[in-house]
Amino acid sequence: MKQKFVFIVQYGWILLLALLGIVTLATAPGEPRKSEEENRMLAGAPACSASAVLNGEFMTGVETWLSDAIVCRSGIVSLSNDLQAALSVETDDLQAGDRMMAALQEETLGTAAPEASAPQQTAQPQENQTEQSAPKTETVEGTAIEETTFWIRKNDGSVRDVYRFPVENVENAASVLNQFRAALPEDGHVIFSEVPVAQTGNSYQLHRDENEAWGSGMEEQLQKIVDPGVEIINASEVLLDPLERGEHVYFHADHHWTPLGAHAVYCAMMERLGVPPLPYDEYRYVTRPFRTDTIEVIEAIEPVESYLVQSLDQTVQVPYMRYSINGYLAYLGGTLGPWRLFQTGSHTGRTALLIGDSFSNTLLPFLLPHYDRVLMTDLRPTYYDAEKAGASIREYMDYYGVEDVYIMLCFATSINSAFFMDGRIIEHMD
C-alpha cells in the first residue's frame, strides 16, 4: 500500500510538472516585456540559428525565456518579496547568505551559485520596527563613538534597524585597519568599505513605494578612531541614489553586486584619494545571460597578466576573466588562492593590495588603471592556505612594495562577523 502511494505521488508530480511545462510553452510571450515586480525586462523567445545552437546560446536563451514566462510568476515573486521583507538574517560567510537567498527565493525564480564556504557563527542582527533608540556612547582613546545601525526608513516614518554595530566591534575594526596602515609607507592609504548584499538592495529597490531611505552610521563612527591615512567609504550612502534611480547595481539572480554598483563605490574611493576615477563607459563589457538576469564581464583597458602566487614568488599564469561562464564566476574565474597578482601596463609606479570576499572580484578591474601591480587575497579560512602562501601578509606587502590597501567586503563578512571579531583577517599578518 505504501509503495503504491509513493508511486502515485511520484508520477502525479511528474505529470503536474509536464502539464506546467506544456502550459508555459503554450502561453509564453514571444517578446520581451517589463516586470514591475522585478524592475527589469523579462526575456523573450530567442532567435534560432545554426551558430546559436552550436555554441549553446540558443538553449540558454530558451531556458531563460521559459523561466521568465513560467505560470503564476508574478504571484510567486510577490510572495518571495513578502517573505524576504519579513525575515532578516546576518551571516558570516557567503554560503550562508546564499542559503538564505535560496530559502526566500529572493526577487527571482533563480537561486544563487554560491562559492563553497563553511558556515561560521556570527552575531545576529537586531531589528526594530519602531523609531531608533538613543545610541549608547562610549569613549575610545579620548574620542566618543556611538553604537550605530544599518537602517531602512519607511514612508510612514518608522525605522527598521537591520544590522547593529556595537561599539566593541567598531573599536576592533579600527584596530585591524590601523595595523594594516602601520605596515604601509608614509604616503600609503588603507581604504575600507562594506556593502549590503543583493537581498537587501533589491528588496529596497523593488519596494520604493514603501521605502524612503536607507543608511549606515557605522562608517562615520569608524572614521573617528582610525589613524590618518585610513579612509572609510560608506557604500550604503554611495549606492542609495543609483538604487532610487532604478539602476542595475545588484544582480536579481545572485547575492552579489554588478559592475555598475562596484564602479560607484570605486569612484567614491578614488575621489577620497584625490584621484580622478575612470568613467564606467570607458570600459568595454562582454554581456552574457545569467539565469534570469544578464552579466557584464569587464574587459581590461590595458593588457593584464594574471597569476596565482604562493611562497612569495612562485607564480602560475591563469586567465584574467572567464568570459565564457554565464555566472558570477566569470569575474576573475572566482576566488582563487592563496594570492593573486595582476600585472598591468598602467605605468603609475604604484602597487596595491586588495583584500576581500567575492564582492571584491568585481571591484578589482576598476583599480587596475591606477596601479602597475595589484595583489589580491581572500583571507577567509576556506580560501586562504597559510602553508601555500609560504609567507606572512606583511612579507607579501614588503616583497611587492604595496603602497595602498583596499579592503572590500559585503555585510556577510562585516565587522560584526567572525572574520573580524575572531581575528581571521589579521591572524596571518606576521
Phi, psi and omega in degrees: 000317180296317180297321179296320179296315179299318179300315181296317180296313182299310184284331172298320179295318179297316179296322179296316178296319179297318179296318178299320178295319180295316180296319179298315179298322184285332187250355185295124177295143181278338184258149173299149178210159186276137173258116178291325181294323185256357177056045180202173176271129174279150187288145171263179180295134181285151175283136182263125175214163182298317181294322180293324178291317183294321182270003175088354183293328182294313181293324175297320178294322178296317180299315180295317181299312182291325177297320180286342185253007185302145183298138178067023181303315183302316180293321179295315179298317179298319179297318180296322177298319180295320178297316181295321180293331182278339184240142176216122182229130174262137182232167184261347180217167189283337176293318178296323176297322178293320178299321178296316182293322178297320181294324183271349185052053189302115171060348184217175172271349179276170175233164183286156172256091190286153167275137184298135178198134182290134180295143182227157181277146178209164177295136181274148179291154174249131184244150176218140173262004180258174177300149181298137177283163180298131183290152175279136182246131176229170181248129177240110180049045176085356180249125180280126174235160187241149169290130186228180181219164160264126191228159172234127179257129179274165179295337179277004177094349179286152183236129175255119176278113185272313178231135177257137178245095180297154179304319181302319181290324177293318177300315181297318179298320178299319179298318179297311182295324179293327177294321176294320179298322181293339180274359184258162173294171186302324182268012182279164180224148167248125181242119186239140175204147171225141193239142174300150179277172187296328179306316182285315183295315180293320179298318178298314184293322183282346178244043181297335178290343180253330187263136179258323182193163166222165180183169179224134177262355184299317186298320179296319180292319180295321180299332182294331190241011174267162181287159173304139183097355174256121184245127182254121182256125181274093183295325179300317179294319181296320186275350184298310181299312177301322177297316182290337175276357179079021183283157187274072183267348175229148172288148176270343183248023186195163182270359184270170172269164179268169174304328180296319176293316179297322180295323179299317179288322175304316179299318178296323178295311181296319179297324177294327179275357181076026181246129179295123177283153176278138180297152180301320184286352178285342177271158171252151186227140172263114184263130181223158175292149180215092184054239178267021187228189169231156179231136178252114180267126191279129174270150181285142176288316175249158178304138181233133172254129186245132184226148161271141184229138168216161182052040177072308191231009178270113188238148173228126182286136180226161180300145177290306175234159177247081189295341183275350183275130178268065181180180186296337178293351174299328180286108178064011184074018181090188181276115180240145185217180007280334181227149171241150175226130179240117178262129183243173174254030188281334177055049177262344181078014183232155180231139180236158172241129176248118177250132180184180169266199186291345174297333181289342180297331179274335178284324187312312184301330182285340178279333189303320181296347184260000184217150173284325180220142172231117170277152181213140176207153173244110188273006175295142187306327181295331187253337186257122178248106184296327180293316178291325178301319173074000180198163181282167176301316181299322179294321175297317180298318180289318184297320183264359176068047182292129176255327182233142176240125174253131175239109187238114184228165171255174183296340177289341178237040190283180178293347175277346190275170176298334178305321175266308191291334176264006173077018183292330181289340187242355189293337181257019184296316184237000000 
